[in-house]
């Protein structure tokens, strides 16, 4: 017999017990960390959504002042025309020449198109802001003050609210569970 064939080589690696223990520890750490990470992602989606809408409102207001014309924001699922009151499907900013709160394609200039928000989020307005938010050439809104509510489905604690005064200025307020009632 060959002496070399009988000699065992030491091969570095893990034993089955060490591997199972490592997988078990990783499983415990993941089970603690994943829910926290999901919560972080959802909070960031809400913050991003509300910041995007506030930025759109600032853009519409400044364009109305700059152009000395009425500029409106309205919900739009197709990026061309106004539809309903569901801002979560997307929204458009346009020059509202005929002051009717609805964009006439071809005759009213489109300034900005926003995409839809992530699923299970709602963005709805009340008061001045239900179907459109019209900014006058002075930067004020046409009509009464109102609110925009951003809500996460089944979680009113993570809601956000934008309050708009008659001067057209928006501020972020805390929202309560009543703000997200359907």
C-alpha positions as CSV (number, residue, x, y, z in Angstrom):
1,X,0.0,0.0,0.0
2,X,1.0,3.5,-0.7
3,X,1.8,5.4,2.4
4,X,0.6,8.7,0.9
5,X,-2.9,7.3,0.3
6,X,-3.3,6.4,4.0
7,X,-2.3,9.9,5.2
8,X,-5.3,12.2,5.8
9,X,-5.0,15.8,4.8
10,X,-6.5,18.5,7.0
11,X,-9.1,20.4,5.1
12,X,-10.3,23.6,6.8
13,X,-14.1,24.2,7.0
14,X,-17.1,23.9,9.2
15,X,-18.6,20.9,10.8
16,X,-22.3,20.2,10.4
17,X,-22.9,21.3,14.0
18,X,-21.1,24.6,13.5
19,X,-23.0,25.3,10.3
20,X,-26.4,24.6,12.0
21,X,-25.6,26.8,14.9
22,X,-24.6,29.7,12.6
23,X,-27.8,29.3,10.6
24,X,-29.9,29.3,13.8
25,X,-28.2,32.5,15.1
26,X,-28.7,34.2,11.7
27,X,-32.4,33.2,11.8
28,X,-32.9,34.8,15.2
29,X,-31.1,38.0,14.1
30,X,-33.2,38.2,10.9
31,X,-36.5,37.6,12.7
32,X,-35.7,40.5,15.0
33,X,-34.3,42.8,12.3
34,X,-36.7,42.3,9.3
35,X,-39.8,43.8,10.9
36,X,-37.9,46.9,12.0
37,X,-36.5,47.3,8.5
38,X,-40.0,47.0,7.0
39,X,-41.2,49.7,9.4
40,X,-38.3,51.9,8.4
41,X,-39.1,51.4,4.7
42,X,-42.8,52.3,5.3
43,X,-41.9,55.5,7.3
44,X,-39.6,56.5,4.5
45,X,-42.3,56.0,1.9
46,X,-44.7,58.2,3.8
47,X,-42.1,60.9,4.3
48,X,-41.1,60.7,0.6
49,X,-44.7,60.9,-0.5
50,X,-45.6,63.9,1.6
51,X,-42.4,65.7,0.7
52,X,-43.0,65.2,-3.0
53,X,-46.5,66.6,-2.7
54,X,-45.4,69.6,-0.7
55,X,-42.7,70.2,-3.4
56,X,-45.4,70.0,-6.0
57,X,-47.5,72.6,-4.2
58,X,-44.5,74.9,-3.9
59,X,-43.8,74.5,-7.6
60,X,-47.4,75.3,-8.5
61,X,-47.5,78.3,-6.3
62,X,-44.3,79.7,-7.6
63,X,-45.3,79.1,-11.2
64,X,-48.6,80.9,-10.7
65,X,-46.7,83.9,-9.3
66,X,-44.0,83.8,-12.0
67,X,-46.5,83.4,-14.9
68,X,-49.0,85.7,-13.4
69,X,-51.7,83.1,-14.2
70,X,-53.8,80.5,-12.4
71,X,-52.0,77.2,-11.9
72,X,-53.7,74.1,-10.5
73,X,-52.8,70.7,-9.2
74,X,-55.2,67.9,-9.7
75,X,-55.3,64.1,-9.3
76,X,-54.4,62.3,-12.5
77,X,-53.9,58.6,-13.2
78,X,-52.9,59.1,-16.9
79,X,-50.6,62.1,-16.5
80,X,-52.7,64.1,-19.0
81,X,-56.2,64.9,-17.5
82,X,-57.7,65.4,-14.1
83,X,-59.7,62.6,-12.6
84,X,-61.4,62.1,-9.2
85,X,-59.9,62.9,-5.9
86,X,-57.3,60.2,-5.5
87,X,-53.9,61.9,-5.5
88,X,-52.3,58.6,-4.7
89,X,-52.7,57.6,-8.3
90,X,-50.5,60.5,-9.4
91,X,-51.1,64.2,-10.0
92,X,-50.4,66.9,-12.6
93,X,-49.6,70.6,-12.4
94,X,-50.9,72.7,-15.3
95,X,-51.7,76.3,-16.3
96,X,-55.5,76.6,-15.7
97,X,-56.4,79.3,-18.3
98,X,-60.1,78.8,-18.2
99,X,-60.2,78.4,-14.3
100,X,-62.4,75.3,-14.4
101,X,-60.1,73.1,-12.3
102,X,-59.8,70.5,-15.0
103,X,-57.0,70.4,-17.7
104,X,-58.0,70.8,-21.3
105,X,-55.4,68.8,-23.3
106,X,-53.9,70.8,-26.1
107,X,-54.9,74.3,-24.8
108,X,-53.6,74.2,-21.2
109,X,-49.8,73.8,-20.6
110,X,-48.7,70.8,-18.5
111,X,-46.0,71.8,-16.1
112,X,-45.3,68.7,-14.0
113,X,-46.5,65.1,-13.9
114,X,-46.1,63.0,-10.7
115,X,-46.2,59.2,-10.5
116,X,-48.4,57.2,-8.3
117,X,-47.5,56.6,-4.6
118,X,-46.7,53.1,-3.4
119,X,-49.6,50.6,-2.9
120,X,-51.8,50.8,0.2
121,X,-51.3,54.5,0.5
122,X,-54.1,57.1,0.1
123,X,-53.6,60.8,-0.5
124,X,-56.9,62.8,-0.3
125,X,-57.9,66.4,0.1
126,X,-60.7,68.2,1.8
127,X,-61.8,71.8,1.7
128,X,-59.9,73.6,-1.0
129,X,-58.1,70.5,-2.1
130,X,-60.6,67.7,-3.0
131,X,-60.5,67.6,-6.8
132,X,-57.9,70.3,-7.4
133,X,-55.8,72.9,-5.8
134,X,-56.0,76.2,-7.7
135,X,-53.3,78.8,-7.2
136,X,-54.1,82.3,-8.3
137,X,-51.5,84.7,-9.8
138,X,-51.0,86.2,-6.3
139,X,-49.9,82.8,-4.9
140,X,-53.1,82.4,-2.9
141,X,-55.5,79.5,-3.3
142,X,-58.9,80.1,-4.8
143,X,-61.4,79.4,-2.1
144,X,-61.2,78.2,1.5
145,X,-58.3,76.6,3.3
146,X,-58.0,72.8,3.4
147,X,-56.0,69.7,4.2
148,X,-54.3,66.9,2.4
149,X,-54.1,63.6,4.2
150,X,-51.5,60.9,3.4
151,X,-52.4,57.6,5.1
152,X,-51.0,54.1,5.2
153,X,-53.7,51.4,4.9
154,X,-54.7,50.0,8.3
155,X,-52.2,52.2,10.1
156,X,-53.5,55.7,11.1
157,X,-50.5,56.2,13.4
158,X,-48.2,56.6,10.4
159,X,-50.4,59.2,8.7
160,X,-49.3,62.7,7.6
161,X,-51.3,65.9,7.0
162,X,-50.6,69.0,5.0
163,X,-52.5,72.1,6.0
164,X,-53.0,74.8,3.4
165,X,-54.0,78.3,4.4
166,X,-55.8,80.7,2.1
167,X,-52.5,82.4,1.3
168,X,-51.5,79.2,-0.4
169,X,-48.8,78.2,2.1
170,X,-48.5,74.6,3.1
171,X,-47.3,73.2,6.4
172,X,-46.9,69.7,7.7
173,X,-49.1,68.9,10.7
174,X,-49.6,65.8,12.8
175,X,-52.5,63.8,11.7
176,X,-54.9,61.8,13.9
177,X,-56.8,58.6,13.3
178,X,-59.8,60.6,12.3
179,X,-57.9,62.1,9.3
180,X,-57.6,58.6,7.7
181,X,-61.1,57.4,8.2
182,X,-62.5,56.2,4.9
